[in-house]
Amino acid sequence: MKQKITSILDHLIRQGSVAGITSYKEQTDGSFEITTCLSELNHNTFLKYEATGDNEMFRIEIKHVFGYLDVRIPPQEAAGQLLQMLADNTGSFGNSTAFIGVTRDENTGQFFATLNSFHHFVTSWSDAEIAKALSLHFFDLVGSFTIQDSELTMLKIFGNTA
């Protein structure tokens, strides 16, 4: 299965600017860190995969770390902003094909904002077809950062110069 995933990633790289992926690196846990056009803004993108027991289908999870939550915001204001983020998160976040989540750094305790998505594929589909489907996700991912909600002051997006 790992060979199939690397082949799909290679197809995404060959697609160039359509997917926005330039390289990838395998992590010690078997996942992949993906370099995208957003990496230069300190965004991090990770891809994990999991096959069914019979290897006929597999799931790809993409987690894009794009900012952090400023916990110094007064609690009442933060609660309202968190509820607004959850309201905006119904179905997807920012018209992307992903939903917003939070992950906590075990070393610093800092909370980071993530966009998460899950994709299911049949193993018999060609690597090129799967890469084509995933390229739409990465296109949406980049597009989701073109418009930002200025009222969400607790969400600090990496690379945001404002």
C-alpha positions as CSV (number, residue, x, y, z in Angstrom):
1,M,0.0,0.0,0.0
2,K,2.9,2.4,0.8
3,Q,4.1,2.0,-2.8
4,K,0.6,3.0,-4.1
5,I,0.5,6.1,-1.9
6,T,3.9,7.2,-3.0
7,S,2.9,6.7,-6.6
8,I,-0.2,8.9,-6.0
9,L,1.9,11.6,-4.4
10,D,4.3,11.4,-7.4
11,H,1.4,12.0,-9.7
12,L,0.3,15.0,-7.6
13,I,3.8,16.5,-7.8
14,R,3.7,16.0,-11.6
15,Q,0.4,17.9,-11.8
16,G,2.4,20.9,-10.5
17,S,0.4,24.1,-9.7
18,V,-2.9,22.4,-10.0
19,A,-2.4,20.5,-6.7
20,G,0.2,22.9,-5.3
21,I,2.4,20.0,-4.0
22,T,6.1,20.2,-4.7
23,S,7.5,17.3,-2.5
24,Y,6.9,14.9,0.3
25,K,8.8,13.2,3.0
26,E,7.9,10.0,4.9
27,Q,7.7,10.4,8.7
28,T,8.7,7.8,11.2
29,D,5.1,6.8,11.8
30,G,4.6,5.9,8.2
31,S,2.7,9.1,7.3
32,F,3.9,11.7,4.9
33,E,4.7,15.4,5.4
34,I,3.7,17.2,2.2
35,T,5.3,20.4,0.9
36,T,2.7,22.7,-0.6
37,C,2.6,26.3,-1.8
38,L,1.4,27.1,1.7
39,S,4.5,25.6,3.4
40,E,6.5,28.9,2.8
41,L,3.9,30.5,5.2
42,N,4.8,27.9,7.9
43,H,1.7,25.8,7.2
44,N,2.3,22.0,7.6
45,T,0.4,19.3,5.7
46,F,0.4,15.7,6.7
47,L,-1.1,12.6,4.9
48,K,-1.9,9.3,6.6
49,Y,-3.4,6.3,5.0
50,E,-5.1,3.1,6.2
51,A,-6.2,0.1,4.2
52,T,-9.1,-2.2,4.9
53,G,-8.1,-5.7,6.0
54,D,-8.5,-7.1,2.5
55,N,-6.7,-4.1,0.9
56,E,-9.6,-3.5,-1.5
57,M,-10.2,0.0,-0.2
58,F,-8.2,2.6,1.7
59,R,-8.7,5.9,3.4
60,I,-6.5,8.9,3.2
61,E,-6.5,11.5,6.0
62,I,-5.1,14.9,5.3
63,K,-4.3,17.3,8.1
64,H,-3.3,20.8,7.4
65,V,-1.9,22.8,10.3
66,F,-2.5,26.5,9.5
67,G,-2.5,28.5,12.6
68,Y,-2.8,28.7,16.4
69,L,-5.4,29.7,18.9
70,D,-4.5,32.7,21.0
71,V,-5.6,31.6,24.5
72,R,-5.1,35.1,25.9
73,I,-8.4,36.2,24.4
74,P,-10.9,36.9,27.3
75,P,-13.0,33.7,27.9
76,Q,-16.4,35.1,27.0
77,E,-15.1,36.5,23.7
78,A,-13.2,33.3,23.0
79,A,-16.3,31.2,23.6
80,G,-18.3,33.3,21.2
81,Q,-15.6,33.1,18.5
82,L,-15.3,29.3,19.0
83,L,-19.0,28.9,18.5
84,Q,-18.8,31.0,15.4
85,M,-16.0,28.8,14.1
86,L,-18.1,25.7,14.8
87,A,-21.1,27.3,13.0
88,D,-18.9,28.0,10.0
89,N,-17.7,24.4,10.2
90,T,-21.0,22.7,9.2
91,G,-20.2,20.6,6.2
92,S,-16.8,22.2,5.5
93,F,-14.8,25.2,6.6
94,G,-14.4,28.2,4.3
95,N,-15.9,26.4,1.3
96,S,-13.0,23.9,1.4
97,T,-13.5,20.2,1.3
98,A,-12.3,20.0,4.9
99,F,-13.4,20.7,8.4
100,I,-11.6,22.7,11.1
101,G,-10.2,21.0,14.1
102,V,-7.7,21.6,16.9
103,T,-4.6,19.7,17.8
104,R,-2.5,20.3,20.9
105,D,1.3,20.2,20.9
106,E,2.4,17.8,23.6
107,N,5.6,19.7,24.4
108,T,4.3,23.3,24.6
109,G,0.6,22.8,25.3
110,Q,-0.2,25.2,22.5
111,F,-3.4,24.6,20.5
112,F,-3.1,24.6,16.7
113,A,-5.9,25.0,14.2
114,T,-6.1,22.3,11.5
115,L,-8.1,21.6,8.4
116,N,-8.9,17.9,8.3
117,S,-10.3,15.7,5.5
118,F,-10.9,12.0,4.8
119,H,-11.0,10.5,1.4
120,H,-12.0,6.9,0.5
121,F,-10.7,5.1,-2.5
122,V,-10.9,1.7,-4.1
123,T,-7.5,0.2,-4.5
124,S,-8.2,-0.9,-8.1
125,W,-8.6,2.7,-9.2
126,S,-5.5,4.0,-11.0
127,D,-3.0,6.1,-9.1
128,A,-3.5,8.9,-11.7
129,E,-7.3,8.9,-11.2
130,I,-6.9,9.1,-7.4
131,A,-4.3,11.8,-7.7
132,K,-6.7,13.8,-9.9
133,A,-9.4,13.5,-7.3
134,L,-7.0,14.6,-4.5
135,S,-5.8,17.5,-6.5
136,L,-9.3,19.1,-6.2
137,H,-8.9,18.8,-2.4
138,F,-5.6,20.6,-2.5
139,F,-7.0,23.3,-4.8
140,D,-9.8,23.9,-2.3
141,L,-7.4,23.9,0.5
142,V,-5.4,26.8,-1.0
143,G,-8.6,28.6,-1.9
144,S,-9.9,28.4,1.6
145,F,-7.2,30.8,2.8
146,T,-8.0,33.6,0.4
147,I,-10.8,35.0,2.5
148,Q,-10.4,35.3,6.3
149,D,-13.0,36.2,9.0
150,S,-11.5,39.2,10.7
151,E,-13.8,38.7,13.6
152,L,-12.0,35.5,14.6
153,T,-9.2,37.3,16.5
154,M,-8.3,34.2,18.5
155,L,-7.3,32.4,15.3
156,K,-3.8,33.4,14.2
157,I,-3.1,32.1,10.8
158,F,0.6,31.4,10.0
159,G,1.9,33.8,7.3
160,N,-0.8,36.3,8.0
161,T,0.8,39.7,7.8
162,A,-2.2,41.6,9.1
